[in-house]
Amino acid sequence: MKTEICISIIAKTAEEAIKGLREAEALADITELRIDFIKGINAEKLKRILENKTKKAIVACRTKECNGNYNGTSNERIKLLKSAMELADFVDIEFETDSDAINSIIKNRDMINNSTKKNTKIIVSYHNFNETLQLEKLDEIYKKIMKLNADFVKIVTNANSINDNFTIFKLLRNKSNLIAFCMGLRGHISRILAPKYGSCLTYASLREKMESAPGQLAAKELIEVYNFYRINQKTKVVGVVGEFAENSMSKHMHNSSFRKNNLNFVYMPFKAREEELGDFIKNFMEFNFSGSSVTVPYKVLIMDFIEEIDKTAKDIGAVNTLVNKNGIIKGYNTDYYGAINAVKEKINPKGKKILVIGAGGASRAVVYSLANENAAITITNRSMDKAKELAKEFNAKAADTKSLKQLMRENDIIINTTSVGMQPNAGQSIAKENDFAQGKIVMDIVYKPVFTKFIEFAKKMGCETITGDRMLIYQAIAQYKLWTGQDADFKTMESALEKETKR
Ligand code: ATR
C-alpha cells in the first residue's frame, strides 16, 4: 500500500473544520478530524462537516485520558463515533484507555457496517507520549490490537533518541496494516521515511505551528522540502548529524538538487546527542543509509566512530562528511573545498596575507585550504594556545587578539571562523566597526544569518565581502558528488539556499 499523508485538522467550530478540510485536501489524500476539539460537536455538526469531504477522512474523538479534548458523556461520544461509522472512511479509537469505544464500536463493527451499508475501517491506536518501548514490547502491543479485530493498527511513540526511530522501522517489517512513527523533534526521520519502511500513513499538520502532536511536520514541508511523494523503498537516505541538526539549511540545497537531477535520494536532519552517536552509526550501517553531513559539535568526535578516514580529513583533523562505501563508512572533509572556492570567487589567495580569526574545527579546514595555496597566514584566537598550536601545524603565524585592529590593517584578506555573530547571537561581531580598513577582502563563515554584523561593518567601511553561504554551497556540492557520483546543479542549490536565508 502506498503511504499517504494524513493531515490532522484541529478546529474549534464546524465552519473552521470545513475550511481546514478544504485546505488539507488540496495537499493530502486523507484527513483526520479531531472532533474532540470542536465545541458542542454533535451528529448533525459532524454530518455537516463530512458532507464537504472529497477525499478519505478519519474521525477521532479522544477523551482527556487519551490526550484529547472531549468533555461530553461516554454515551454521547459513542453515539458520535457510531455516526462517524456512517459518514467517515475510518474511525480511530485509542487502545487500552478507550474500553467504551472498543466494546461498542469494534465489537459491533460488522453489525454497524451492515446496517449503514458502509465499510468503514477501524484504526486502533497506541500512543506513548513518554518513550519508545523495546521492539518486543511494541510487537506485543501490535498483536494485542490485532486480536481486537482492528483493520489498522497505529503505534506512535515519543522519540527520546534518534535511535528510537530504528525500533519503529524494525516494528514495521512484514506488517501491511501498521501506521507507525515517532513523535518529537527527534522523531522526524520516521515521519519522513514512512514510505521507505512501510507505514501506511504519516501525519502532518496543515501549516507550521498547527501541529496536533509533538514533532509533526507541516504537509507542505514534507512535500516540498523532503520530496515526500517521491520517497519509496529504494530511496537512498542521507542527512546531517548534529546536536541541533534541525537548524541546518542543507536539506534545502540537497533535496532540491536531488529533485532537479531526478535522483532517488532524500536528505534529513539526524538530531543526535553525543552519547547516541555510537548506536546511531551502527543503525546507520544496519539500515544501509548512504551518507551524512556532520555538523557542530561532532566534526572531530565522529572520527572515533568510523572505520576509514580520507587523507585530507585526517590532515585537517575533522570530518564533515560520511560516505557508506559498500558497507564501510568513510569520513571526508569538504569544508576546505568550500572555503577555498568561496575565497576564489573574489580573489586568488596565492601569496596573499591572510588573517584567520578563530582556531576551532572550522578554522582548521580554512587554514588547511589556504596553506595549500601558499598564502601567508596569521591566526588569532581568544585562546592563544589554540592559535599557536594550529599555526605550528600549518606553518602559519599566531598573533594576540589584543592587536586585532592592527592585524586587520596589515592583512589583505580577513576571515572570521568563530561562531560569534551566529544565531541566536546575531547582533554580535568579533571585530568592531572601526577595526575594518577600506579595500580589504572580508569573509565570514557564519551563514545564519547570511548578513552578519561582521559583514555589515566590513561593507560600511568599504571592504569587499564574502558571506558564509558561499562556503556552505561549495562544501555541499562536494558532498553531493561523494554521495551520488554526480555533479549538483549549482544554481539550484544556490537559489534553494537563498530562498531560505531570506526567510
Ligand atoms: P567550530 O567547529 O564551529 O569551529 P569550535 O571548534 O568550538 O567550533 O570553535 C569555535 C571558535 O570560535 C573558537 O576559535 C572559539 O575560540 P576559543 O578557542 O577561544 O574557544 C571561538 N569563539 C567562540 N565564541 C567566542 C567568543 N565569544 N569570543 C571569541 N571567540 C569565540
Residues whose N, C-alpha, C, O or C-beta is under 5 A from the ligand:
A	BS01	ATR	G358 A359 G360 G361 A362 S363 N381 R382 S383 K386 T417 T418 S419 V420
